[in-house]
Amino acid sequence: MKANELRKGAVFQMDGRNIVVKQVQVQAPSSRSGSTLYKVRGQDVSSRQKFERNFKGDEVLTPVDISRRAVQLLYRDADGCTFMDSESYEQYTLNEAMIEDELPFLSEGLEGVSALIADGVVLGIELPAAVVLEIEECAPGMKAASSSARTKPATLTTGLVVQVPEYLTPGEKIKVNTETREFMSRA
């Protein structure tokens, strides 16, 4: 697998460590002779250490075979989050440090969540592209606000804060992009 094929959720091996990709940023060359760089942010599967490195697009990486299993959040407690496999009903508990990037999007009954599993070990979870969350707190809605008007911060039921159009009010459900953490539309 080449570096330009890396996507969020992919797992590759580097220096004997398995790295799960959390984010890939493409940096275009500043000169004609420069090559495109891929800034990869991830996490070491076993030690949970953060990983950050730039790769050239044609650098070859060793992929790690992972399987994705549909899971559902059962509950959160002091140990972390417990998920249940939707087919086998097997349960996996992941500590909150393992899934800190995904925590602000997790809510009861969230559909489309996958567990990433390699060699029988759960590496983390993968969220759907967008999730529906409820606005818990924000400034009062403005009746005269147009849909393309200014935005205001809104705190969602999971604690995530996103910028939303001024006309939205607490209690409304909105769709949020899990990659960019931005408001997409009303749900």
C-alpha positions in Angstrom: 0.0 0.0 0.0 1.3 3.5 -0.9 1.1 6.5 1.4 -1.3 8.3 -1.0 -3.8 5.4 -0.5 -4.0 5.9 3.3 -7.4 6.7 4.7 -8.8 7.2 8.2 -9.2 3.8 9.9 -6.5 2.1 7.9 -3.8 0.2 9.8 -0.2 -0.1 8.7 3.0 -1.5 10.2 6.0 0.8 10.9 9.1 -0.1 12.9 7.3 -3.2 14.2 4.4 -1.2 15.5 0.8 -1.3 14.2 -0.5 2.3 13.6 -4.2 3.0 13.2 -4.7 6.2 11.0 -6.8 8.9 12.7 -6.2 11.7 10.2 -4.5 12.3 6.8 -3.7 15.8 5.6 -2.5 16.3 2.0 0.1 19.1 1.6 0.6 20.2 -2.0 4.1 21.0 -3.1 5.2 24.6 -2.9 7.5 24.2 -6.0 7.4 22.3 -9.2 10.0 19.9 -8.2 8.5 19.3 -4.8 6.4 16.2 -4.1 3.0 16.0 -2.4 3.3 15.1 1.3 0.8 13.2 3.3 0.8 14.2 7.0 -0.5 11.1 8.9 -1.7 11.3 12.4 -2.4 8.1 14.2 -2.0 6.0 17.2 0.1 2.9 18.1 -2.4 0.1 18.6 -0.7 -1.5 21.6 1.0 1.4 23.5 -1.6 4.0 22.6 1.2 6.5 21.8 0.4 9.2 19.3 2.0 8.8 15.9 2.7 11.7 13.5 4.8 11.6 10.3 5.0 13.0 6.8 5.2 10.5 3.9 5.8 11.1 0.2 2.9 9.8 -1.9 4.9 6.9 -3.4 6.4 5.6 -0.2 5.3 2.0 0.4 3.8 1.0 3.7 2.9 -2.5 5.0 -0.8 -2.8 5.5 -2.2 -4.8 8.4 -5.3 -6.9 7.8 -8.2 -5.7 9.8 -11.9 -6.6 9.9 -14.7 -4.3 10.6 -17.6 -5.5 12.7 -20.9 -3.6 13.2 -21.2 -2.7 16.9 -23.5 -0.7 19.1 -22.7 1.3 22.2 -24.2 -0.5 25.2 -23.1 1.7 28.1 -20.4 4.0 29.5 -18.9 3.6 32.9 -15.6 4.1 34.8 -13.9 1.4 32.7 -14.8 3.1 29.4 -17.3 2.3 26.7 -18.7 -1.2 26.2 -19.9 -2.1 22.7 -21.8 -5.1 21.5 -21.2 -6.9 18.2 -24.5 -6.7 16.3 -24.2 -10.2 14.9 -22.4 -12.4 17.5 -23.5 -10.3 20.6 -19.9 -10.4 21.8 -19.0 -7.4 24.0 -15.9 -5.2 23.8 -14.8 -2.7 26.4 -12.6 0.1 25.2 -11.1 2.6 27.6 -11.9 6.3 26.9 -8.3 7.1 26.0 -8.5 4.6 23.1 -11.5 6.4 21.6 -11.1 10.0 22.8 -11.5 11.4 19.2 -14.8 9.5 18.8 -16.3 10.1 22.3 -18.0 13.4 21.4 -20.1 11.7 18.8 -21.2 8.6 20.7 -24.8 8.5 21.9 -27.2 5.7 22.8 -28.5 3.8 19.8 -26.0 5.3 17.3 -26.2 3.3 14.1 -23.3 2.6 11.7 -20.4 2.2 14.2 -17.8 -0.4 13.4 -15.1 -2.0 15.6 -11.7 -2.4 13.9 -10.3 -5.8 14.8 -6.9 -7.3 13.9 -5.7 -10.7 15.2 -8.7 -10.8 17.6 -7.8 -7.5 19.2 -10.1 -4.5 19.0 -8.0 -1.5 17.8 -10.7 1.1 18.0 -14.0 2.2 16.4 -14.9 3.8 13.2 -17.9 6.3 13.1 -20.3 6.8 10.3 -19.6 9.9 8.1 -22.3 11.9 9.9 -24.3 11.6 13.1 -27.5 13.1 14.4 -27.1 14.9 17.8 -29.4 17.1 19.8 -28.6 20.7 20.7 -28.5 21.0 24.5 -27.5 24.6 24.9 -27.0 27.7 22.7 -28.0 31.4 22.5 -31.7 32.0 21.8 -32.8 31.5 18.2 -33.4 34.7 16.1 -36.7 34.8 14.2 -35.3 37.1 11.5 -32.1 35.2 11.0 -31.6 34.0 7.4 -30.2 30.5 6.8 -26.9 31.9 5.4 -26.5 34.3 8.3 -23.9 34.3 11.1 -23.3 31.3 13.3 -23.2 30.8 17.1 -21.7 28.0 19.2 -24.0 25.2 20.3 -23.3 22.6 23.0 -24.7 19.2 22.0 -25.9 16.5 24.4 -22.6 14.6 24.2 -20.6 17.8 25.1 -19.4 18.5 21.6 -19.5 22.2 20.7 -20.1 23.1 17.0 -21.0 26.3 15.2 -24.6 26.4 14.0 -26.8 28.9 12.2 -28.4 31.6 14.4 -32.0 30.3 13.9 -31.4 26.9 15.7 -32.7 26.5 19.2 -32.0 24.0 22.1 -33.8 20.7 21.7 -33.4 20.6 17.9 -31.6 17.6 16.3 -28.8 18.4 13.8 -26.5 16.4 11.5 -22.8 16.7 12.3 -19.9 15.6 10.1 -17.7 13.3 12.2 -14.6 14.1 10.1 -14.7 17.9 10.2 -16.8 18.3 13.4 -19.0 20.8 11.5 -22.8 21.4 11.3 -24.3 19.9 8.1 -28.1 20.3 8.4 -31.1 19.9 10.5 -32.0 16.3 11.1 
